[in-house]
């Protein structure tokens, strides 16, 4: 019986690997977090009372077994960033009867930017329209 070489063959330099028991350094993640923090800090003061435009559209998939979705866009027309805010969406039936209410939370929205959110309606009957509004910070 011949002896078989079972040593691992790799082109990785063992000295470039982290020491046992220590996590590998992730400089790209650190740089990304730093850039995100810097971008957020440059948006200026965060306000909860800035002028906002809330637009909602009801998405009804062709398959009746899939849920309907309120696709919401919140535009910040003010000069300052807007703090985290909560939206309430009401799914309405054919006679404008309330079928269900749902909420979504949106993080800070920079001045002049638009944030998007989604509220899902799993109920029956199918909604005919949706109305969404800001409920608070």
C-alpha positions in Angstrom: 0.0 0.0 0.0 1.4 3.4 -1.0 1.4 6.3 1.4 -0.8 9.2 0.3 0.1 12.9 0.9 -2.8 14.4 2.8 -1.3 17.7 3.6 -3.4 20.7 2.5 -2.3 22.4 -0.6 -3.0 26.1 -0.6 -1.6 29.2 -2.2 -2.5 31.2 1.0 0.5 32.5 3.0 0.0 31.2 6.5 1.5 34.4 8.0 -1.4 36.4 6.5 -4.0 34.4 8.5 -5.2 35.7 11.9 -3.8 34.2 15.0 -5.9 31.3 16.4 -8.7 32.5 18.6 -8.7 36.1 17.1 -11.2 37.2 14.5 -10.0 38.3 11.1 -9.7 42.1 10.6 -12.4 43.5 8.4 -11.0 46.9 7.2 -13.7 47.2 4.4 -16.5 47.0 6.9 -14.9 49.5 9.2 -14.4 51.9 6.3 -18.1 51.5 5.3 -19.3 52.1 8.8 -17.1 55.2 9.1 -18.3 56.6 5.8 -22.0 56.0 6.7 -21.5 57.7 10.1 -19.7 60.6 8.4 -22.5 61.0 5.8 -25.2 60.9 8.5 -23.3 63.5 10.6 -23.1 65.8 7.5 -26.9 65.9 7.2 -27.2 68.5 9.9 -29.6 68.6 12.8 -32.3 66.0 12.9 -35.8 67.3 13.2 -39.2 65.7 13.7 -41.3 68.6 12.4 -39.8 69.1 8.9 -42.2 69.3 5.9 -42.8 65.9 4.4 -44.7 64.6 1.4 -46.2 61.1 1.9 -47.3 59.3 -1.2 -48.8 55.8 -1.1 -49.7 53.4 -3.9 -51.5 50.1 -3.5 -49.8 47.2 -5.2 -52.2 44.3 -6.0 -50.4 41.2 -7.4 -52.2 39.1 -10.0 -52.3 36.1 -7.8 -55.0 36.5 -5.2 -53.0 34.4 -2.7 -50.2 36.9 -2.5 -50.6 39.8 -0.1 -51.3 43.4 -1.2 -48.7 46.0 -0.4 -48.8 49.7 0.3 -45.7 51.1 -1.4 -45.0 54.4 0.5 -42.5 57.2 -0.5 -41.7 59.9 2.1 -40.0 63.0 0.6 -38.3 65.5 2.8 -38.7 69.0 1.3 -37.2 70.7 4.3 -33.7 72.0 4.8 -32.9 69.6 7.7 -32.9 65.9 8.1 -36.0 64.2 9.6 -35.7 61.9 12.6 -37.1 58.4 12.6 -40.8 58.6 12.0 -43.8 56.2 12.0 -46.4 55.9 9.2 -49.9 54.4 9.6 -51.5 52.9 6.5 -55.2 52.1 6.3 -56.3 49.5 3.7 -59.8 50.4 2.5 -62.5 48.3 0.9 -64.9 49.1 -2.0 -67.2 51.2 0.3 -64.2 52.9 2.0 -64.7 50.6 5.0 -61.5 50.1 6.9 -60.2 46.6 6.4 -56.9 46.8 8.3 -54.4 49.3 9.6 -50.7 48.7 9.5 -47.6 50.7 10.4 -44.1 51.2 9.2 -41.1 52.9 10.7 -38.6 54.9 8.6 -35.2 56.0 9.8 -33.7 59.4 9.3 -34.4 61.0 5.9 -31.8 63.6 4.7 -32.9 67.0 3.4 -34.1 66.7 -0.2 -34.1 62.9 -0.1 -36.9 60.3 -0.4 -37.2 57.2 1.7 -39.4 54.2 0.8 -41.3 51.8 3.0 -43.7 48.9 2.6 -46.8 47.9 4.6 -48.3 44.5 3.9 -52.0 43.5 4.0 -52.6 39.8 4.2 -56.4 40.0 4.7 -59.4 39.3 2.7 -61.4 40.9 0.9 -58.9 42.6 -1.3 -58.4 46.3 -0.6 -59.5 48.9 -3.2 -57.2 51.6 -2.0 -54.7 52.6 0.7 -54.3 55.8 2.7 -51.1 56.5 4.6 -50.1 59.3 6.9 -47.4 60.2 9.4 -48.4 59.4 13.0 -45.4 60.7 14.9 -41.7 60.7 15.3 
